[in-house]
Amino acid sequence: MSVEIKNVVFDFGGVLFDWNQRYFYRSIFNDDEKMEYFLSNIATTTWNAQMDKGRTFDECMKELALEHPEFKDEIMLYRKGWDTMLKGEIENGIRLFNAVKKSGKYKIYGLTNWSAETFPVAFSRFKVLQEFEGIVVSGEEKMIKPEKGIYLTLLERYNLKPEETFYTDDNAANLEMAKSRGIHCIQFLNTEDNLKEIAKFLKIEL
């Protein structure tokens, strides 16, 4: 017996929004090799995840600057440059969102790893975020994907049944945990075939 999907959950960064530190730091370094070293070894995704998990930018930047004084100036620009790192919407992700919305079949939710400090910036900048039934933001919950608890928070807060819920994310590890909770998933790959696969699963028109 097939289960009817009633809820669609979107990840944000890498699905609906194009966020990349390089959009800011390329003009700061004017040296791609040095910038890549900085992003791979200093201001890493693991470091950024601390802010996604609820720590403040100020606290994290000061701590990192003490560890790497040779990059203090660049580190202390991180929050100031954050708005530039958030370049804009991802066309295919928004196209998929609009198709889901237009179908009228589903309630739409968001589950994102995002700092509580900067999420309001995105919320005011992108009107699409005001069209969600509900959004769980990691920085507000002090939990990040793929930690089990944040998926349970989503399901419990909005009274969602996992078997009635579909989730798309560009990060495979995040999807694996969602699947282990019983949620239906397809990875967002930002290709035409990928969009068609998701649309077919949801029985919607792109």
C-alpha positions as CSV (number, residue, x, y, z in Angstrom):
1,M,0.0,0.0,0.0
2,S,1.5,3.3,-1.1
3,V,1.6,6.2,1.4
4,E,0.4,9.6,0.3
5,I,3.0,12.4,0.7
6,K,1.4,15.4,2.4
7,N,4.5,17.5,3.3
8,V,7.5,18.7,1.3
9,V,10.6,19.9,3.2
10,F,13.3,22.0,1.6
11,D,16.9,22.6,2.6
12,F,17.9,26.2,1.9
13,G,21.7,26.6,1.2
14,G,22.6,24.7,-1.9
15,V,18.9,24.1,-2.9
16,L,17.1,27.5,-2.8
17,F,20.0,29.8,-2.1
18,D,23.5,30.2,-3.4
19,W,25.8,30.8,-0.4
20,N,29.6,30.7,-0.8
21,Q,32.4,32.4,1.1
22,R,34.3,32.9,-2.1
23,Y,31.9,35.6,-3.2
24,F,33.3,37.7,-0.5
25,Y,36.8,36.6,0.1
26,R,37.9,36.6,-3.6
27,S,38.0,40.4,-3.5
28,I,39.7,40.4,-0.1
29,F,42.6,38.1,-1.0
30,N,42.9,38.9,-4.7
31,D,44.8,35.6,-4.7
32,D,42.8,32.4,-5.3
33,E,45.5,30.1,-3.9
34,K,45.7,32.0,-0.7
35,M,41.9,32.3,-0.4
36,E,41.5,28.5,-0.9
37,Y,44.1,27.9,1.8
38,F,42.2,30.2,4.1
39,L,38.8,28.5,3.5
40,S,40.2,25.0,3.6
41,N,42.4,25.4,6.7
42,I,41.2,28.4,8.7
43,A,37.6,29.6,8.1
44,T,36.4,26.0,7.3
45,T,33.0,24.6,7.0
46,T,33.5,22.9,10.3
47,W,34.2,26.3,11.9
48,N,31.2,27.9,10.2
49,A,29.0,25.1,11.5
50,Q,29.6,26.4,15.1
51,M,27.6,29.5,14.2
52,D,25.0,27.4,12.4
53,K,24.7,25.5,15.8
54,G,24.0,28.7,17.8
55,R,27.4,30.3,18.7
56,T,27.7,34.0,17.9
57,F,29.8,35.3,15.0
58,D,31.7,37.6,17.4
59,E,32.7,34.8,19.7
60,C,33.8,32.5,16.9
61,M,35.7,35.1,15.0
62,K,37.6,36.3,18.1
63,E,38.5,32.7,19.1
64,L,39.7,31.9,15.5
65,A,41.7,35.1,15.3
66,L,43.6,34.2,18.4
67,E,44.4,30.8,17.0
68,H,45.5,32.3,13.6
69,P,46.8,35.8,14.2
70,E,48.3,35.9,10.8
71,F,44.8,35.9,9.3
72,K,43.2,38.1,12.0
73,D,42.1,40.8,9.7
74,E,40.4,38.4,7.2
75,I,38.8,36.4,10.0
76,M,37.3,39.5,11.6
77,L,35.6,40.5,8.3
78,Y,33.6,37.3,8.2
79,R,30.4,38.6,9.6
80,K,30.6,41.9,7.6
81,G,31.1,39.9,4.4
82,W,28.4,37.4,5.1
83,D,25.7,39.3,3.1
84,T,28.0,39.2,0.0
85,M,28.5,35.4,0.5
86,L,24.7,35.0,0.1
87,K,24.6,35.7,-3.6
88,G,21.0,35.0,-4.4
89,E,18.4,32.3,-5.3
90,I,19.2,29.1,-7.1
91,E,17.0,29.1,-10.2
92,N,16.2,25.4,-10.3
93,G,15.5,25.2,-6.6
94,I,13.1,28.1,-6.8
95,R,11.5,26.5,-9.8
96,L,10.9,23.3,-7.9
97,F,9.5,25.3,-4.9
98,N,7.1,27.1,-7.2
99,A,6.0,23.9,-8.8
100,V,5.3,22.3,-5.4
101,K,3.4,25.4,-4.3
102,K,1.4,25.7,-7.5
103,S,0.3,22.1,-7.2
104,G,-1.6,22.9,-4.1
105,K,-1.1,19.3,-2.9
106,Y,1.4,19.9,-0.1
107,K,2.3,21.8,3.0
108,I,5.8,23.2,2.6
109,Y,8.5,23.4,5.3
110,G,12.1,24.4,5.7
111,L,14.9,22.6,7.5
112,T,18.2,24.6,7.4
113,N,21.6,24.8,8.9
114,W,21.8,28.6,9.3
115,S,23.0,31.0,12.0
116,A,20.2,32.5,14.1
117,E,22.1,35.9,13.6
118,T,21.9,35.9,9.8
119,F,18.7,34.0,9.1
120,P,16.6,37.2,9.6
121,V,18.7,38.8,6.9
122,A,17.7,36.1,4.4
123,F,14.1,36.1,5.6
124,S,13.7,39.8,4.8
125,R,15.7,39.6,1.6
126,F,14.0,36.6,0.0
127,K,10.2,36.8,-0.1
128,V,9.9,33.0,-0.8
129,L,10.9,32.3,2.8
130,Q,7.6,33.9,3.9
131,E,5.6,31.3,2.0
132,F,6.6,28.4,4.2
133,E,4.2,26.7,6.6
134,G,7.1,26.5,9.1
135,I,10.9,26.6,9.2
136,V,13.3,25.0,11.6
137,V,16.6,26.9,11.8
138,S,19.6,25.1,13.3
139,G,21.0,28.2,15.0
140,E,17.8,28.7,16.9
141,E,17.6,25.1,18.0
142,K,21.3,24.7,18.9
143,M,21.4,21.5,16.7
144,I,22.6,21.0,13.2
145,K,21.9,18.5,10.5
146,P,22.7,15.6,10.3
147,E,22.1,15.4,14.1
148,K,19.1,13.2,14.8
149,G,17.4,15.7,17.1
150,I,16.8,18.5,14.5
151,Y,14.7,16.1,12.3
152,L,12.7,15.1,15.3
153,T,12.1,18.8,16.2
154,L,10.8,19.3,12.7
155,L,8.4,16.3,12.8
156,E,7.2,17.1,16.4
157,R,6.8,20.8,16.1
158,Y,4.6,20.6,13.0
159,N,3.0,17.3,13.7
160,L,4.4,15.6,10.6
161,K,4.4,11.9,10.0
162,P,7.7,10.9,8.5
163,E,6.1,8.5,6.0
164,E,4.0,11.4,4.7
165,T,7.0,13.7,4.4
166,F,9.4,14.3,1.5
167,Y,12.7,16.1,1.9
168,T,15.3,17.4,-0.5
169,D,18.8,18.5,0.4
170,D,22.1,18.9,-1.5
171,N,24.0,17.1,1.3
172,A,23.9,13.3,1.1
173,A,24.7,12.9,4.9
174,N,21.7,15.0,5.8
175,L,19.5,12.8,3.7
176,E,20.8,9.6,5.2
177,M,19.7,10.7,8.6
178,A,16.3,11.8,7.3
179,K,15.8,8.4,5.7
180,S,16.7,6.7,9.0
181,R,13.8,8.7,10.5
182,G,11.5,7.3,7.9
183,I,11.3,10.4,5.7
184,H,11.3,10.0,1.9
185,C,14.3,11.7,0.2
186,I,15.8,12.6,-3.1
187,Q,19.1,14.5,-3.2
188,F,19.0,17.9,-4.9
189,L,21.6,17.9,-7.7
190,N,20.5,21.0,-9.6
191,T,20.1,19.3,-13.0
192,E,17.1,19.0,-15.3
193,D,17.0,15.2,-14.9
194,N,17.1,15.6,-11.1
195,L,14.2,18.1,-11.1
196,K,12.2,15.7,-13.3
197,E,12.9,12.9,-10.9
198,I,11.6,14.9,-7.9
199,A,8.6,16.2,-9.9
200,K,7.7,12.6,-10.9
201,F,7.9,11.4,-7.3
202,L,5.7,14.3,-6.1
203,K,3.4,14.0,-9.1
204,I,3.7,17.7,-10.0
205,E,4.3,19.7,-13.1
206,L,7.5,21.7,-13.5
